[in-house]
């Protein structure tokens, strides 16, 4: 085992609670795995979130190759979980997906990472599939964080 791995979703989280949860878990770098790192909540948009986290002493890296592709999001919203899993597995197995996973492992070797997406419940979010792939590459099983 070679690295601390957490996951978090920002759905219904306050910015303060989100940062507090990351700090309490000892996270060094937030790994944003959204395909499109945009939010209706301005503080959770990529560039703004990067600035906020840097000001809070935390790192931020966006790895789009680990995001749920549009087809996967559509399948999940339609309740077609078999297709959703296939789209995610294909993305993670792609050359870009493999590079993204390797980048996340590299970051975890330097300090604890937290994989972030939108959904509060990790069971309903592709970040759990990303975490499973990272565990298969040697990271510790994830600790799922919840920002209140």
C-alpha positions as a printed Julia matrix, in Angstrom:
148×3 Matrix{Float64}:
   0.0    0.0     0.0
   1.46   3.31   -0.91
  -0.76   6.27   -0.51
  -3.63   7.82    1.34
  -6.78   8.16   -0.74
  -9.98   9.98    0.16
 -13.03  10.92   -1.87
 -15.47  13.81   -1.47
 -18.48  15.31   -3.21
 -19.44  18.95   -2.92
 -23.2   18.48   -3.39
 -24.99  20.38   -0.58
 -21.62  21.24    1.05
 -20.71  24.67    2.25
 -17.32  25.85    1.05
 -16.17  26.15    4.67
 -17.33  22.62    5.5
 -15.69  21.29    2.34
 -12.3   22.8     3.2
 -12.63  21.75    6.85
 -13.27  18.13    5.84
 -10.19  18.11    3.57
  -7.98  19.63    6.27
  -9.3   17.33    9.01
  -8.39  14.32    6.84
  -4.88  15.66    6.21
  -5.39  15.97    2.45
  -2.47  17.55    0.59
  -4.0   17.67   -2.91
  -7.55  17.69   -4.19
  -7.85  15.73   -7.44
 -10.85  17.03   -9.37
 -12.19  14.22  -11.57
 -15.06  16.08  -13.18
 -15.17  15.8   -16.96
 -16.35  19.4   -17.0
 -15.04  21.24  -13.92
 -17.82  23.79  -13.89
 -20.52  24.35  -11.3
 -23.53  26.58  -10.82
 -21.88  27.32   -7.49
 -19.01  29.69   -8.4
 -16.7   28.56   -5.56
 -16.65  25.04   -7.0
 -15.66  26.05  -10.54
 -12.15  24.89  -11.42
 -10.25  28.18  -11.46
 -12.0   29.66   -8.44
 -11.68  26.42   -6.46
  -7.96  26.21   -7.31
  -7.4   29.72   -5.92
  -9.43  29.05   -2.78
  -7.63  25.79   -2.06
  -4.2   27.28   -2.68
  -5.06  30.1    -0.26
  -6.06  27.41    2.27
  -2.71  25.63    1.83
  -4.07  22.76   -0.27
  -3.08  21.65   -3.75
  -5.5   21.29   -6.65
  -5.17  19.21   -9.82
  -7.86  18.65  -12.43
  -7.57  15.34  -14.29
 -10.26  15.39  -16.97
  -9.27  11.94  -18.23
 -10.75  10.51  -15.01
 -14.09  12.25  -15.51
 -17.35  10.55  -16.32
 -17.81  11.07  -20.09
 -21.0   12.67  -21.38
 -22.32   9.29  -22.53
 -21.73   7.86  -19.07
 -23.54  10.74  -17.36
 -26.5   10.32  -19.73
 -26.64   6.57  -19.07
 -26.49   7.1   -15.29
 -29.26   9.73  -15.4
 -31.38   7.3   -17.44
 -30.78   4.55  -14.88
 -28.78   2.42  -17.34
 -26.06   1.5   -14.88
 -24.6   -1.26  -17.05
 -23.85   1.24  -19.84
 -22.62   3.81  -17.31
 -20.1    1.3   -15.89
 -18.99   0.3   -19.4
 -18.38   3.94  -20.41
 -16.43   4.58  -17.2
 -14.4    1.39  -17.49
 -13.58   2.21  -21.12
 -12.48   5.7   -20.14
 -10.27   4.47  -17.3
  -8.74   1.79  -19.55
  -7.99   4.28  -22.35
  -4.45   5.63  -22.77
  -5.56   9.01  -21.37
  -7.33   7.31  -18.48
  -4.22   5.29  -17.66
  -2.11   8.46  -17.74
  -4.63  10.15  -15.45
  -4.53   7.29  -12.98
  -0.72   7.31  -13.04
  -0.76  11.07  -12.35
  -3.05  10.54   -9.36
  -0.79   7.78   -8.0
   2.21  10.1    -8.43
   0.42  12.79   -6.43
  -0.5   10.28   -3.71
   3.16   9.33   -3.33
   3.83  12.97   -2.36
   0.98  13.24    0.12
  -2.65  12.32    0.8
  -5.02  12.96   -2.09
  -8.78  13.38   -2.23
 -10.7   12.56   -5.4
 -13.57  15.03   -5.86
 -16.74  15.15   -7.91
 -20.24  16.53   -7.38
 -22.42  13.81   -5.85
 -22.44  13.65   -2.06
 -22.9    9.87   -1.91
 -19.84   8.05   -3.28
 -22.02   5.05   -4.15
 -23.79   7.23   -6.73
 -20.66   8.84   -8.17
 -18.06   7.74  -10.68
 -15.32   8.8    -8.25
 -15.83   5.43   -6.54
 -14.86   3.68   -9.8
 -11.83   5.97  -10.03
 -10.95   5.13   -6.42
 -11.3    1.39   -7.14
  -8.87   1.77  -10.07
  -6.41   3.64   -7.83
  -6.63   0.94   -5.16
  -5.87  -1.64   -7.85
  -2.7    0.37   -8.54
  -1.62   0.15   -4.91
  -3.24   3.03   -3.05
  -4.96   2.39    0.27
  -8.72   1.82    0.19
 -10.46   5.19    0.19
 -11.84   7.09    3.13
 -15.05   8.78    1.99
 -15.33  12.31    3.35
 -18.56  14.23    3.81
 -18.59  18.01    4.0
 -21.38  19.36    6.13
